[in-house]
Amino acid sequence: MGKQKQGSNYVEEITKMEQDFSQWYTDVVLKAELADYGMVKGCMAIKPYGFQIWEQIRAGLNERLMATGHQNVYLPILIPESLLNKEKEHVEGFAPEVAWVTIGGEKELEERLCIRPTSETLFSTMFAKWVNSWRDLPLLYNQWGNVVRWEKSTRPFLRTAEFLWQEGHTVHATAEESAAETQKILNLYSDYAEKVLAIPVIKGRKTEQEKFAGAVNTYTIEAMMHDGQALQAGTSHNFGQNFSIPFEIKYQNKAGKMEYCWQTSWGVTTRLIGGIIMVHGDNRGLVLPPRVAPVQVILVPIAGHKTGVLKKCQEVLQELRNLYRVIIDDRDNYSPGWKFNQWEMKGVPLRLEIGPRDIIHEQVVLVRRDTGEKEVVKIEQLKEQIGSKLADIQNSLFQKALEKREKRTYRAEQLKDFKKIIAKETGFIKGMLCGNKECEEKMKEITRTTVRCIPFEQEKLSERCICCGGAAGEMAIFARAY
Ligand SMILES: [Zn+2]
């Protein structure tokens, strides 16, 4: 690209989010160079910068999982059809989205193989082999891998035919232990989402209708996006003995008696990247929370051809590089202005500018991505200043997202109030439910929202079910969702 074309129109190349949120999202994914469309519909090619974000997420979660006693394993990508069919609800839930392998080499297979949409059946088969005695328990396994689900409508990161994730699968001796594991992981996910991704989440239980196929209970963390829609950001399932009975996962207890095991599974996926984009991004592109940003500080030399500038930049870079993820953009075929725009688009939290005048005064210019605030900082204070600014950005992104969510969370006591709200607003709506599945179905039909969860933090908004007017059971959170 020639210098003439490097004007300020970089930012004008993305749609304004107020104008068309979904186009804005796609523009950011492409312009920030996170991913591109693959050759098969619904598949994406993750580019280096997008993959670096995933690597940050993977490292952070992996560290937390290992610290809580989990171990990584790897199981095959192909599942024989007979295995998938072993747990009835599970197969019914996943069958419509499964991709099949029917030919191997040039020969038609006797039994077709599915490309894993999730790995409960595989893990359960292996667990039946690996578990014998109470001494073997618990098994706390995790797998980093990919799965394929033949989705009808897809969008990069949010819903793709193939996606990357971690799936945890655990086996326990008692119901109490598997219940505790499910909650422990849900808390780990919510802590990670809030502290690292700066995404506030609501913890709760999925309804019977919305729970995972084959689970006794599914727990979820739900986040609100910029446009008021919900994103399910992670789930944790308690299986009870739903898989251990058909798969015969048994152990000999201390008294020498054989008993069925208790299981859980849980996962988060590359859709977390979609969540980061849609919670923090703005009309200049991506905004990354410092704790997950692959590049926390971008150093841009000003008038890099002038004596001493690049040398000073290198000195500063060396000083900072052990403390922060910092890189220098010393490409001489792009103007500083063009670089500013590009790194803003990529959401780098802090920009550091050093020019000839700054060198004379022993100073640099620091610019925040989230607020655009510019500040002149003495080089001797730079290390500290960067640390405190990154912490401040992290904190303020979370607070901003939380305030936005609070502002767009509504309460409805009666159906007519509910309808009034959704006619004007998109957001979370709290309402009481009686617990009958008919009411949940009807709400879906009438309002085109789904129950995101029954939050752990309950409020009693009214004595009556919002749908049928019968005696209310629990408060639900309704929303349109990605
Ligand atoms: Zn009802």
Boltz pocket constraint, residues with backbone or C-beta under 6 A from the ligand:
constraints:
  - pocket:
      binder: B
      contacts: [[A, 433], [A, 434], [A, 435], [A, 436], [A, 439], [A, 465], [A, 466], [A, 467], [A, 468], [A, 469], [A, 470]]
      max_distance: 6.0
